[in-house]
Amino acid sequence: MVHTAARSMVVETLGDDAWQSILAEAQLNGELFISGQNYSDEVTFALIGAIAKVSGIEPENLLRLFGEYWIRYAAQSPYGTMFRIGGNRLDTFLSNLNRMHASIHSTMPASRMPSFEMLRQEGNRIDMLYTSDREGLTPFVEGLLKGLMTHFGETGHVSHSLTHEGDVFSLNCETASSALPGAA
Ligand code: HEM
């Protein structure tokens, strides 16, 4: 699904020719990508590298933009129901994220799921601890969380820091919408 979303983002913003150049650059000629199928991480990282090279966007920035795009893409996909089941508020959704991944994992045993633990919620800030056996995805996670904020009608920013607790992402909401407690 990540690969089909990447193709969609590239074709929408840079056109089909750019996508063909990216496949050639990543040595993935003729690859169609099927949602729900497992691909090795090498394919994903080759694709990210090739998109960065062809688009001229710096890889970290690209991962951030792609994270935001992925949320919009997934919410409109057949998996969109997951977004509705997960809750209609940002904090509820975030606390259900592990359960959601666990239920997807039961249908895709080869998948390697991350963990997202809500550490604290203070005022308009939510701190999430991210744990994964993959490296180099923190800008992607930043984009995903920003995308989720937008999805739930929030504006604000997401920051990342490596603390004694681990990889902590702080979601700083500017709007006091119904996505957070205490709001009307
Ligand atoms: C429709 C909703 C979602 C579906 C169907 C879904 C599905 C998946 C699957 C199948 C994987 C495992 C990939 C593999 O190892 O093969 C995965 C990994 C991941 N998901 Fe989700 N997910 C969803 C929503 C989210 C959301 C909302 C976030 C936001 C934070 C998120 C963050 C991640 C991250 C960061 C990884 C993996 C990379 C790592 O190892 O850290 N996912 N997801």
Residues whose N, C-alpha, C, O or C-beta is under 5 A from the ligand:
A	BS01	HEM	A74 Y79 M82 I104 A110 S111 R112 M113 P114 S132 D133 R134 L137 V141 L144 L145
